[in-house]
Amino acid sequence: MDKKLRFRRVSAVLLILLCFVGLMSATAYHQATGGSGTQKRGELTPIPAARGEVVDTNGIPLIVNRQSNNVIFRAGLFPSRAAQEERNEVILALIKLLDSQKIPWLDTLPITLNKSGKPRFVKERDRDITWLKSREMLNLNDYATAQDCFTALVQRFGLDGYSVKNQRKLASVNAALFQDGFRLAQPYTFAVDVPSEIIAKIKEQSAVFHGVDVEIVPVREYAVKGDIMPHILGRIGALDPDEYERLKNQGYRMNDVIGKSGIEKEMESELRGKEGRKLITQNRDGSLSEEIIEPPVQGNTIVLNIDLSLQEWLMTNFGNFLENDLRNTRLSYAAGSAIIMNPNTGAVLACVSYPTYDITTFAKDLKKLSKDKTKPLWDRALMSAYPPGSTIKPSIAATALEEGIITTSTTFHCRGSFNAGGNRFNCITSHLHPANVNVNNSIVHSCNTFYYNLAVKLGINKLNEYRSLFGFGQKTGIELPEMSGILDSPEYREALGQPWQLGYTVQAGIAQGANQFTPIQLANYVSTVANGGTRYVPHVVKEIKSYNLSETILSKEPEIGAVVPVSEKNMKIVQESMKNMANSIPNRLGNTRVQIAAKTGTNQRSVSGFKKTVSDGLLVAYGPYENPEISVVIFAELADKSATVVPFAGRLFNYYFSRSASFPKPQAEGVLLG
């Protein structure tokens, strides 16, 4: 090709590109200035989206949003850095107004004043202190003291004429303005959730508070008592520096909030919503105008399987039971957990951990809660693992029946103990009557000897094969944080440097040894027995709907985790034995409004502060026996023996099956919430 021709073609292409860039630039300027010569400049700024709400299975609000007033500074109207003295006067006047009413403002400076009025660094604020000394801010050496930083702040922001206390307050706000990149598209939030009467005073004194404005924003609020289900609902909080670095590429901003625990955290992506955008333009006369380019979209609504009325009853009555009814029998503080589940779907209808705490005052109470020896912040239902005691026996009976180790006529003679490998393993004396124990009365009378025999005959590998199918020693898959627990095995002992011994197999027959399972695993297990062998994945989330409930984003269908290969005939034998066990405790379990099936358990474990092993009280149950609607786990720490929890189990079943006439039934699938 001729060089001149090639040069002309390239020149023509470049000319077209330049024209296109010029046209786009002119269009952008026209949009930013509104096409008139009266406007100065415009910047796009985000519009925060309201978080989605959380409701119970009947559509009753659990977490909602309310409108709140934030006091903000608007760049372009607020005194500039060039007018630092005027800026300081506006800030100080605002601080005095809020301080006079004891209303907090956002004070983030990592320097405080001691009793003598001397500056000192705030503990555990190393990252903020490093930023303060950085070249970006004060440009001081790493070894600079709090006094060095304070002196530099006073000098930088022209604070010489103020008292030391006011210098510190003014330095805090001025430093935050700089750190947040205060500009037209980035207003600065001075105070949040300010009462309306204070907002009125600010507006009345607009001549004093130049550039101070009010922004109406949604604020998270709990629609139920804060101590009813704090571990489930969770909380939100400001992004910490590590979270910001990890999430800033996903659109999170430094002053955003994020789910910190519970459903607020686990469903963050659904609850967060989509922020909008608006164009803020400063006119040549100094006024500001706004144009919404893209409106924000509120986050989705999370519908839980939790039934609020059932949850409230369980938390209130279980707490009273532990505190009062067990006062004379429990070995120490009142603690435990209780779970109610639908055995046919895995839906968690109620779940409590006691002691509880009030999530609405979490920030204020955090220091006290963190030091509380009873650990109210810890979710015992999902995060604590314990030896399950005799509650494990129905699963081992089902395994032995299916593997042909026993039939309904097989008996083992109980002499009160079992010898294996030169060691003696005890059984409770009452099991001597009857001395010849079959599968039915092994569950009714909870005979350890019967299950020592089964464990040895089955062997640890076969035992663990079935126990894994029942879900022991592994996470259930529920949407909340949970512990996996421990399934004692040769592999586990090898990791500890311990060779497997016959005695470990014997202990596995009653789930002692190293076996530790969570209450949610026990709830899932008894549900599997109740429905005939299908282990569902437990779930607290029922549906995800759009913010206005017009669209169902996700409807949680029952998810099968495993199917336990036990025949209907053999499972029925175990179920009948559990029914007989419940009937063997008249006036407690046998006389409930419906026929139930149950197994109690008393474990043994070492607890700090006790010289000897201690015992918890456990119970797993379901009802009605023929067509199970609910399965239940009750776990009372340090309750000494299983019999102590039986009365509460009877009350729970009676309450549940007497409430249908007084309480609404759960919302049907696919029906819009009212």
C-alpha positions in Angstrom: 0.0 0.0 0.0 1.2 3.5 -0.8 2.8 5.2 2.3 0.9 8.5 1.6 -2.4 6.7 1.4 -1.7 4.7 4.6 -0.8 8.0 6.4 -4.0 9.7 5.2 -6.2 6.8 6.4 -4.5 6.7 9.9 -4.9 10.5 10.1 -8.6 10.2 9.2 -9.2 7.6 11.9 -7.4 9.7 14.6 -9.4 12.8 13.6 -12.7 10.8 14.0 -11.6 9.6 17.4 -10.7 13.1 18.6 -14.1 14.4 17.4 -15.8 11.6 19.3 -13.9 12.3 22.5 -14.7 16.0 22.2 -18.4 15.3 21.6 -18.5 13.0 24.7 -16.8 15.6 26.9 -19.2 18.3 25.8 -22.1 16.0 26.5 -20.8 15.2 30.0 -20.3 18.9 30.7 -23.8 19.7 29.4 -25.3 17.0 31.7 -23.3 18.2 34.7 -24.2 21.9 34.2 -27.7 21.4 33.0 -26.9 23.1 29.7 -27.0 26.6 31.3 -24.2 29.0 32.1 -25.6 29.5 35.6 -24.2 26.3 37.1 -20.7 25.7 38.3 -19.9 22.0 38.7 -21.5 18.7 39.5 -20.5 15.5 41.1 -22.2 12.1 41.4 -22.7 10.8 44.9 -24.2 7.5 46.1 -27.6 7.3 47.8 -27.6 4.6 50.5 -30.2 1.8 50.1 -32.3 0.7 53.1 -31.5 -2.8 54.3 -34.1 -5.5 53.8 -36.3 -6.4 56.7 -36.6 -9.7 58.5 -40.0 -11.3 59.4 -41.1 -14.5 61.1 -42.9 -17.4 59.4 -46.2 -15.6 59.7 -44.9 -12.3 58.3 -44.6 -10.7 61.8 -41.8 -8.1 61.7 -38.6 -9.0 63.5 -36.1 -6.4 62.2 -37.4 -3.2 60.4 -36.2 0.2 59.3 -37.3 3.5 60.7 -36.5 7.0 59.5 -33.8 8.8 61.3 -32.2 12.3 61.2 -28.4 12.5 60.5 -26.7 15.9 60.9 -24.3 16.3 57.9 -21.9 18.9 56.5 -22.4 19.8 52.8 -19.2 20.9 51.0 -19.7 24.0 48.9 -21.9 25.5 51.6 -19.8 24.6 54.6 -16.8 26.9 55.4 -13.8 25.8 53.4 -10.3 25.0 54.6 -9.3 28.5 53.5 -11.8 29.8 56.1 -10.5 27.5 58.9 -11.5 30.0 61.7 -15.0 30.2 60.5 -15.1 26.4 60.0 -14.0 25.9 63.6 -16.7 28.3 64.9 -19.5 26.4 63.1 -18.2 23.0 64.4 -17.8 24.2 68.0 -21.3 25.8 68.0 -22.7 22.5 66.9 -20.7 20.5 69.4 -22.0 22.7 72.2 -25.6 22.4 71.1 -25.4 18.6 71.1 -23.3 18.3 74.2 -25.8 20.5 76.1 -28.5 17.9 75.4 -26.1 14.9 76.0 -26.5 13.8 72.4 -23.5 12.0 71.0 -21.7 13.0 67.9 -19.1 11.0 65.9 -15.9 11.5 67.8 -13.2 9.2 66.2 -9.9 10.8 67.3 -7.7 8.2 68.8 -6.5 10.7 71.4 -8.1 11.4 74.7 -7.3 13.7 77.7 -6.4 12.3 81.1 -7.6 13.8 84.3 -4.8 16.4 84.2 -5.8 17.4 80.7 -2.8 15.7 79.0 -3.2 13.9 75.7 -2.9 10.1 75.6 -3.5 7.6 72.9 -6.7 5.4 73.1 -5.9 1.8 73.6 -6.5 -0.7 70.8 -6.5 2.1 68.2 -3.1 1.3 66.7 -4.3 1.5 63.1 -5.9 5.0 63.6 -2.8 6.2 65.5 -0.6 5.1 62.6 -2.8 7.0 60.1 -2.6 10.1 62.3 1.2 10.0 62.2 1.3 9.2 58.5 2.7 11.5 55.8 -0.8 11.9 54.5 -2.0 13.4 57.8 0.6 14.9 60.3 3.8 13.5 58.8 5.3 12.6 62.2 7.8 9.9 63.1 6.6 6.5 64.3 7.8 7.3 67.8 5.8 10.5 68.1 3.9 10.8 71.3 0.2 11.7 71.9 1.3 15.1 72.9 3.3 15.5 69.6 0.3 14.5 67.6 -2.0 16.8 69.6 0.3 19.8 69.1 0.5 19.1 65.4 -3.3 19.0 65.1 -3.7 22.3 67.0 -1.2 23.9 64.6 -2.7 22.4 61.5 -6.3 23.4 62.2 -5.6 26.8 63.8 -6.8 25.9 67.3 -4.5 28.0 69.5 -7.2 30.2 70.8 -9.4 27.4 72.3 -9.4 25.5 75.6 -7.6 22.2 75.6 -11.0 20.3 75.8 -12.4 22.3 72.8 -9.1 21.8 70.9 -9.4 18.1 71.2 -13.1 18.1 70.0 -12.3 20.4 67.1 -9.3 18.4 66.1 -11.4 15.2 66.1 -14.0 16.7 63.6 -11.4 18.4 61.4 -9.2 15.3 61.2 -12.3 13.2 60.3 -13.3 15.7 57.6 -9.9 15.2 56.0 -9.9 11.5 56.4 -13.3 11.0 54.8 -12.4 13.1 51.8 -15.0 15.8 52.5 -16.2 17.2 49.1 -19.3 17.9 47.1 -20.0 14.3 46.4 -18.9 13.2 49.9 -20.9 14.9 52.7 -19.6 14.4 56.2 -21.8 12.8 58.8 -21.4 14.6 62.1 -24.1 12.9 64.2 -26.6 10.1 63.6 -30.2 9.5 64.9 -30.5 13.1 66.2 -33.9 14.0 67.9 -36.3 16.1 65.9 -36.2 19.0 68.4 -32.4 19.4 67.9 -32.9 19.3 64.1 -35.4 22.1 64.5 -32.9 24.3 66.5 -30.2 23.7 63.8 -32.6 24.8 61.1 -33.8 27.8 63.1 -30.1 28.9 63.4 -29.1 28.4 59.8 -27.2 31.7 59.8 -24.9 30.2 62.5 -24.7 26.7 61.1 -23.5 27.4 57.6 -23.4 24.2 55.5 -25.0 22.1 58.2 -27.9 20.1 56.9 -30.1 17.2 57.8 -30.2 13.8 55.9 -33.1 11.5 56.5 -31.8 7.9 56.5 -33.2 4.5 57.4 -32.1 3.1 60.8 -32.2 -0.5 61.8 -34.6 -1.3 64.6 -35.7 -4.6 66.3 -39.4 -5.0 66.3 -39.2 -7.6 69.1 -37.7 -7.7 72.5 -33.9 -7.7 72.2 -33.4 -10.8 74.3 -35.8 -13.2 72.5 -33.5 -14.3 69.7 -30.3 -12.3 69.6 -28.2 -15.2 68.4 -30.5 -15.8 65.4 -31.2 -12.2 64.3 -27.7 -10.9 64.9 -26.6 -7.2 64.5 -25.1 -4.7 62.1 -22.1 -2.4 62.7 -19.7 -0.1 61.0 -17.2 -1.5 58.6 -13.8 -2.1 60.4 -10.7 -1.3 58.4 -10.0 -4.9 57.5 -13.6 -5.4 56.2 -13.3 -2.2 54.2 -10.1 -3.3 52.5 -11.7 -6.7 51.7 -15.0 -5.3 50.4 -14.3 -1.9 48.9 -14.1 -3.5 45.4 -17.7 -4.8 46.0 -19.0 -1.2 46.3 -18.7 -0.9 50.1 -17.7 2.5 51.4 -15.8 3.4 54.6 -18.9 4.7 56.4 -21.2 1.8 55.4 -22.7 -0.7 57.8 -22.5 -4.5 57.5 -24.0 -7.5 59.1 -21.8 -8.6 62.1 -23.6 -11.7 63.3 -26.6 -13.9 62.9 -29.0 -13.5 60.0 -27.8 -9.9 59.5 -24.4 -11.3 58.6 -25.2 -14.6 56.9 -27.8 -12.9 54.6 -25.8 -9.8 54.0 -25.8 -10.1 50.2 -29.7 -10.2 50.2 -30.3 -7.6 52.9 -27.8 -5.0 51.7 -29.8 -3.6 48.8 -28.5 -1.6 45.9 -27.4 2.0 46.4 -28.6 4.7 44.0 -26.8 7.7 42.5 -27.6 11.4 42.5 -25.9 14.4 40.8 -25.1 17.2 43.2 -24.5 20.5 41.4 -23.3 23.7 42.8 -24.7 26.7 41.0 -22.7 29.9 40.3 -24.8 31.6 43.0 -23.5 29.1 45.5 -26.7 27.1 46.0 -26.8 23.3 45.6 -29.2 21.3 43.5 -29.7 17.6 43.3 -30.9 15.3 40.6 -31.5 11.6 41.2 -29.9 9.6 38.4 -30.6 6.2 39.7 -32.9 5.6 42.8 -31.7 3.2 45.5 -33.3 -0.3 45.8 -34.1 -1.6 49.3 -32.7 -5.0 50.2 -34.8 -8.1 50.1 -37.0 -9.3 52.8 -35.9 -12.4 54.7 -38.8 -14.7 55.9 -37.7 -17.0 58.7 -39.1 -20.4 59.7 -39.0 -19.1 63.3 -42.5 -18.7 64.8 -42.3 -15.6 67.0 -44.9 -16.7 69.5 -43.3 -20.1 69.9 -39.8 -18.5 70.2 -41.0 -16.1 72.8 -42.7 -18.9 74.8 -39.6 -21.1 74.6 -37.1 -18.4 75.6 -39.2 -17.1 78.5 -40.3 -20.4 79.9 -37.0 -22.3 79.4 -35.1 -19.5 81.1 -37.5 -19.6 84.0 -37.2 -23.4 84.2 -33.4 -23.3 84.3 -33.3 -20.4 86.8 -36.1 -21.5 89.2 -37.2 -25.1 88.7 -33.6 -26.4 88.6 -32.3 -24.1 91.4 -31.9 -26.9 93.8 -30.6 -29.6 91.4 -28.3 -27.9 89.0 -24.6 -27.9 90.0 -23.9 -24.3 89.0 -25.2 -21.4 86.9 -28.3 -21.7 84.8 -27.4 -22.5 81.2 -28.7 -24.6 78.3 -30.4 -24.7 74.9 -33.7 -25.9 73.4 -34.7 -26.4 69.8 -38.0 -27.1 68.1 -37.8 -28.4 64.5 -40.2 -29.7 61.8 -38.9 -33.3 61.3 -40.4 -33.5 57.8 -38.6 -30.5 56.3 -35.7 -29.5 58.6 -37.4 -26.1 59.3 -36.2 -24.7 62.6 -39.3 -23.3 64.3 -37.7 -22.0 67.5 -34.1 -22.1 68.9 -32.9 -20.6 72.1 -29.6 -20.4 73.9 -29.6 -19.4 77.6 -28.4 -17.2 79.2 -29.4 -14.7 76.6 -28.6 -11.0 76.2 -30.3 -7.9 74.9 -29.1 -7.2 71.4 -30.6 -3.7 71.4 -28.1 -2.6 74.1 -25.2 -4.7 72.8 -22.7 -1.9 72.3 -23.4 -0.4 75.8 -23.3 -3.9 77.5 -20.4 -5.4 75.5 -17.7 -5.0 78.1 -19.9 -6.5 80.8 -21.1 -9.3 78.5 -17.6 -10.2 77.5 -16.6 -10.7 81.1 -19.7 -12.7 82.1 -18.6 -16.2 83.0 -21.9 -17.7 81.8 -21.0 -16.6 78.3 -24.4 -15.1 77.1 -22.9 -14.1 73.8 -22.2 -17.7 72.9 -24.8 -19.6 71.0 -25.0 -22.9 72.9 -27.6 -24.4 70.5 -25.3 -24.3 67.5 -21.8 -23.6 68.8 -21.4 -25.8 71.9 -20.6 -29.5 71.6 -21.3 -32.0 74.5 -21.2 -35.8 75.0 -24.8 -36.8 74.0 -25.2 -39.5 76.7 -28.0 -42.0 76.3 -29.8 -40.0 73.7 -27.5 -41.7 71.1 -28.9 -45.2 71.9 -31.8 -45.2 69.4 -29.4 -44.7 66.5 -27.2 -47.5 67.7 -30.2 -49.8 68.1 -31.3 -49.0 64.6 -27.8 -49.7 63.3 -27.6 -53.1 65.1 -31.0 -54.1 63.8 -30.2 -53.2 60.2 -26.9 -55.0 60.3 -28.5 -58.1 61.7 -26.5 -58.0 65.0 -29.8 -58.3 66.9 -33.5 -58.9 66.5 -36.4 -57.9 68.8 -35.9 -61.2 70.7 -32.1 -60.8 71.3 -31.2 -60.2 74.9 -28.0 -59.4 76.8 -27.7 -60.2 80.5 -26.9 -57.1 82.5 -25.0 -57.7 85.7 -24.4 -54.0 86.3 -21.1 -53.9 84.4 -19.3 -55.0 81.2 -15.8 -56.2 81.0 -13.7 -55.6 77.9 -9.9 -55.5 77.4 -9.3 -55.9 81.1 -11.4 -52.9 81.9 -14.8 -52.7 83.6 -17.5 -50.4 82.2 -20.5 -49.8 84.6 -24.2 -49.8 84.1 -26.8 -48.3 86.4 -27.9 -50.8 89.1 -31.6 -50.5 88.2 -30.9 -52.2 84.9 -30.6 -55.5 86.8 -34.4 -55.6 86.6 -35.0 -57.0 84.1 -31.6 -58.7 83.9 -32.1 -60.0 80.4 -32.4 -56.8 78.3 -33.8 -56.6 74.8 -33.9 -53.7 72.4 -37.1 -52.3 73.7 -36.3 -52.2 77.4 -32.7 -51.2 76.5 -34.1 -47.9 75.4 -36.9 -47.7 78.0 -34.5 -48.5 80.9 -31.4 -47.0 79.1 -29.2 -50.1 79.7 -25.5 -49.3 79.1 -24.5 -53.0 79.1 -26.8 -53.7 76.1 -25.0 -51.0 74.1 -21.5 -52.0 75.2 -22.3 -55.3 73.6 -23.6 -53.8 70.4 -20.6 -51.5 70.1 -18.1 -54.4 70.3 -20.1 -56.6 67.9 -20.6 -53.8 65.4 -17.1 -52.3 65.6 -16.2 -48.7 65.5 -16.1 -48.4 61.7 -19.7 -49.6 61.3 -20.8 -47.6 64.2 -19.4 -44.4 62.7 -20.7 -45.2 59.3 -24.2 -45.0 60.5 -23.6 -42.2 63.0 -22.2 -40.1 60.1 -25.4 -40.7 58.2 -27.4 -39.5 61.2 -25.3 -36.3 61.0 -23.1 -36.6 64.1 -19.7 -34.9 64.2 -20.3 -32.7 61.2 -21.9 -29.4 60.4 -25.6 -29.6 59.6 -25.6 -26.9 56.9 -27.9 -24.5 58.8 -27.5 -20.9 57.6 -25.9 -19.7 60.9 -22.4 -20.3 62.3 -22.2 -23.8 63.9 -19.6 -26.2 65.4 -18.9 -29.5 63.7 -18.4 -31.4 67.0 -16.3 -34.5 67.3 -17.0 -38.1 66.2 -14.5 -40.3 68.1 -12.7 -42.5 65.7 -9.3 -44.2 65.1 -8.4 -41.2 62.7 -9.3 -38.7 65.4 -7.2 -40.5 68.0 -4.3 -40.9 65.6 -4.3 -37.1 65.1 -3.9 -36.8 68.9 -1.1 -39.4 68.9 -3.2 -42.0 70.6 -3.6 -45.6 69.4 -7.2 -46.8 69.2 -8.2 -49.1 72.0 -11.0 -51.5 72.6 -12.2 -49.4 75.4 -12.9 -46.5 73.1 -15.2 -48.7 71.0 -17.0 -49.8 74.2 -17.5 -46.1 75.2 -18.7 -45.3 71.7 -21.7 -47.5 72.5 -23.0 -44.8 74.8 -21.3 -41.9 73.0 -18.8 -41.2 75.7 -15.1 -41.0 75.1 -14.2 -38.1 72.8 -17.7 -37.9 71.2 -19.2 -34.4 71.4 -22.2 -33.3 69.4 -24.1 -30.0 69.2 -27.8 -29.6 70.2 -28.7 -28.8 66.5 -27.1 -32.1 65.5 -29.2 -33.9 68.1 -32.3 -32.1 66.8 -31.5 -33.2 63.3 -30.9 -36.7 64.5 -34.2 -37.2 66.4 -36.0 -35.6 63.4 -34.4 -38.3 61.2 -35.6 -41.0 63.5 -39.1 -39.4 63.6 -39.6 -39.3 59.8 -38.2 -42.8 59.2 -34.7 -42.1 58.1 -34.4 -39.0 56.0 -31.9 -36.4 57.3 -32.9 -33.0 56.1 -30.6 -29.9 56.2 -31.9 -27.7 59.0 -32.8 -24.2 57.9 -34.0 -21.0 59.6 -34.6 -19.2 56.3 -38.0 -20.0 54.7 -38.1 -17.5 51.8 -36.4 -14.5 50.3 -38.8 -11.9 48.9 -38.4 -8.6 47.3 -38.6 -5.6 49.6 -42.3 -5.0 48.7 -43.1 -8.7 48.9 -44.3 -8.7 45.3 -41.7 -11.2 44.1 -40.3 -14.4 45.6 -36.6 -14.5 45.0 -36.1 -17.9 46.7 -38.3 -20.4 48.4 -36.4 -22.8 50.5 -37.4 -26.4 49.6 -36.6 -29.2 52.0 -33.0 -30.3 51.2 -32.0 -33.9 51.9 -28.6 -34.3 53.6 -28.6 -38.1 53.7 -30.9 -41.1 53.8 -30.1 -43.5 56.6 -30.3 -47.1 55.2 -32.5 -48.5 57.9 -35.6 -50.4 56.9 -39.1 -49.2 57.8 -39.6 -52.3 60.0 -36.4 -51.7 62.0 -36.9 -48.0 62.3 -40.4 -48.7 63.6 -39.0 -50.9 66.3 -36.8 -48.1 67.5 -39.7 -45.6 67.3 -42.0 -47.8 69.4 -39.3 -48.3 72.0 -39.0 -44.5 72.3 -42.8 -44.2 72.6 -42.6 -46.8 75.4 -39.9 -44.9 77.0 -42.1 -41.7 77.1 -45.0 -43.7 78.5 -42.8 -45.1 81.2 -42.7 -41.6 82.8 -46.4 -41.0 83.7 -47.6 -37.5 84.5 -44.5 -36.1 82.8 -44.3 -37.4 79.3 -46.9 -40.2 79.1 -49.8 -37.9 79.8 -49.2 -35.2 77.3 -52.0 -34.0 75.0 -50.6 -36.1 72.2 -48.6 -39.4 72.2 -44.9 -38.6 72.0 -41.7 -40.6 71.6 -38.5 -39.7 73.6 -35.1 -40.6 74.9 -33.4 -39.0 77.9 -29.7 -38.9 78.4 -27.2 -38.1 81.2 -23.7 -37.5 80.1 -20.4 -37.1 81.9 -17.8 -34.5 81.2 -15.1 -32.4 82.8 -15.8 -28.8 83.4 -13.3 -26.2 84.6 -13.8 -25.4 88.3 -15.1 -28.9 89.2 -12.8 -31.6 90.6 -15.0 -34.4 89.4 -16.9 -35.1 86.2 -20.3 -33.4 86.0 -23.5 -34.3 84.2 -25.9 -32.5 82.0 -29.6 -33.2 81.5 -30.6 -34.1 77.9 -33.8 -35.1 76.1 -34.7 -35.7 72.5 -38.3 -36.2 71.5 -40.9 -35.9 68.8 -44.7 -35.9 68.5 -47.3 -36.8 67.7 -46.0 -40.3 67.5 -47.9 -41.4 64.5 -47.6 -38.3 62.4 -44.8 -36.2 63.8 -45.1 -32.4 63.6 -42.3 -31.3 65.8 -39.0 -32.7 67.1 -37.5 -31.3 70.3 -34.1 -31.1 72.0 -33.7 -29.9 75.5 -30.3 -29.5 77.0 -29.7 -28.3 80.5 -26.0 -27.8 81.5 -24.9 -29.2 84.8 -28.4 -30.4 85.6 -27.0 -33.5 87.2 -29.3 -36.0 85.5 -31.8 -36.3 82.6 -34.9 -36.6 84.8 -34.6 -33.0 85.7 -35.5 -31.8 82.2 -38.5 -34.2 81.7 -41.1 -31.9 83.3 -40.2 -29.0 81.0 -40.5 -31.3 77.9 -44.1 -32.2 78.9 -45.0 -28.6 79.3 -43.5 -27.7 75.9 -45.5 -30.4 74.1 -48.7 -29.5 75.9 -48.2 -25.8 75.0 -47.4 -26.5 71.4 -50.4 -28.8 70.8 -52.9 -26.5 72.7 -52.0 -23.3 70.9 -53.5 -24.0 67.4 -56.8 -22.4 68.4 -55.1 -19.3 69.8 -52.3 -18.7 67.4 -52.2 -18.4 63.6 -50.9 -21.2 61.6 -47.7 -20.6 59.5 -48.1 -18.8 56.2 -48.6 -21.2 53.3 -45.8 -21.4 50.7 -46.3 -19.2 47.7 -48.8 -16.9 49.4 -47.9 -13.2 49.7 -47.4 -12.0 53.3 -50.1 -9.7 54.5 
